[in-house]
Amino acid sequence: MSRDGEAIVHHDDVLGRLTQGTASLADLSTAQLKATAFKATADRMLTLGELCDLVDGRVTLLVEIKSHFNGDLRLARRTAAVLETYRGPVAAMSFDPDVVAALRTLAPKLTRGIVAERHYTHAEWAPLPAARKWAMTWLTHAPKSRPQFLAYHVKDLPAVPALIARNVFGLPLLTWTVRSEDDRQRAARFADQMIFEGWRP
């Protein structure tokens, strides 16, 4: 999210991995972010609204809402506001159950999903309490978050929470991130659809 509260289409919190610069997105205005050069293309960042205008309903949009797990719902609110007027097929998802729960109120007609994995051992998860990671692993937040689909780490399939969500509760199961033929075969066996990157299935 930019300094002036706009939802920006960008994976990371900071510049540098894909773009020039090292600043935090939250410290820069929308205009500054849109002027930032990517390293390998002449393209520039888009706002979520601009992406919606560009796609214009031609394909389904799957929007991941990032979170610091600190109760800050500004990005969720802005995303919901933008997508409320979008007429194409769209769904939103997040690792943060609080974000998914908030979408029930902010945008009740918007399809919402939870992103999950079996092991929250990466360094980025270290600040979260063990109890919260356990709840995310076993999806015990579901009565509150009420996800309508699950996006699960492909390397972790098959996994009990994903199998229960799909086969007992009937939730569509997506899987991420498919980057090889082996991943694709695992996705075809255990999931309904795949999220892929850097590889053409």
Secondary structure as GFF3:
##gff-version 3
##sequence-region A 1 201
A	DSSP	three_ten_helix	25	27	.	.	.	ID=ss1
A	DSSP	alpha_helix	30	34	.	.	.	ID=ss2
A	DSSP	alpha_helix	48	55	.	.	.	ID=ss3
A	DSSP	beta_strand	61	64	.	.	.	ID=ss4
A	DSSP	alpha_helix	74	84	.	.	.	ID=ss5
A	DSSP	beta_strand	90	94	.	.	.	ID=ss6
A	DSSP	alpha_helix	97	106	.	.	.	ID=ss7
A	DSSP	beta_strand	111	116	.	.	.	ID=ss8
A	DSSP	three_ten_helix	123	125	.	.	.	ID=ss9
A	DSSP	alpha_helix	130	138	.	.	.	ID=ss10
A	DSSP	alpha_helix	142	145	.	.	.	ID=ss11
A	DSSP	beta_strand	149	153	.	.	.	ID=ss12
A	DSSP	three_ten_helix	154	156	.	.	.	ID=ss13
A	DSSP	alpha_helix	160	167	.	.	.	ID=ss14
A	DSSP	beta_strand	173	178	.	.	.	ID=ss15
A	DSSP	alpha_helix	181	190	.	.	.	ID=ss16
A	DSSP	beta_strand	193	196	.	.	.	ID=ss17
###
